[in-house]
C-alpha cells in the first residue's frame, strides 16, 4: 500500500468508527498490506486487493478465546 492509500484508508476508518486513535502503519517488506492499530494495541492487518482492476481493502482481525468472555 502506498503512503497515499494508507492515509486514505486511515481517514476512512477514523471517520467510519468516529475514532481518531486508529492508526495504520506500513508493514516491513510487504507492499500489499498494513497494520491497523488502536493507540499502541495491534488490531489486525488490512490487505489491498486489486484483482480484475477493482481495488478493495480487506481487514483481518484475530481474537483469541482467552481474550473473550465466553460465559
N, C-alpha and C positions, 0 to 999 in steps of 0.2 A: 504494500500500500504506500502510496506517495504521501509526503507530508500534507499536501492539499486534501487528499482523500481522508486522512486521519483527522484533520481539523474539521472537515465537513461532517463526518460520522460522529465525532465527539460533540459537535454543536447540536446535531440532531438528537442524540441520546440525552444530552443535558436538558434540552427543551422538552422532549417527549416525557421524561421522567421527573421534570422540574427539580433537577439536582445538579448544581454546579460543581459537585465534588467528583463527578465521573471524569476520569482521565484515560485517554488512550495513548499507549506508548508503543513505538515500533519494537518488533522482536529482532534479536540479533540473528543475522544471517538468514532471515526469512523476509521475502518481499510480498507474500500473498496474505499476510495476517498481522495482527497487532494484539497486544494485551489490553484488556479492559480492567481498570482499577477503580475502586471507590475509596477515596483518600489513599491510604497505603495498603489496602486489602485487595488482593487479587480476586477478581470476579470470574474471569474467563477469557476466551480468545475469540476475536472476530476475524472471519475469513472473507477475503474478496474472491468472488467467483465471476468470471467473465465468459462463461460458456455461451456459445452461439451469438456473441456480440452484445448480449444483455448483461449488464453489470449488476450484481446484487451482493449483499453482505449478510453473512450468516454468523450468528452469535452462539457460541457453545459454552455452557456453564455446567460444571460438575459439582454436585453436592454430596458430601459423604453422609452416610446414615448416622454417624456419631454426632454430626452437627445438626441433625434434625430431630426434634422431639416427636417420636412416633407413638406416644402413649395415647 
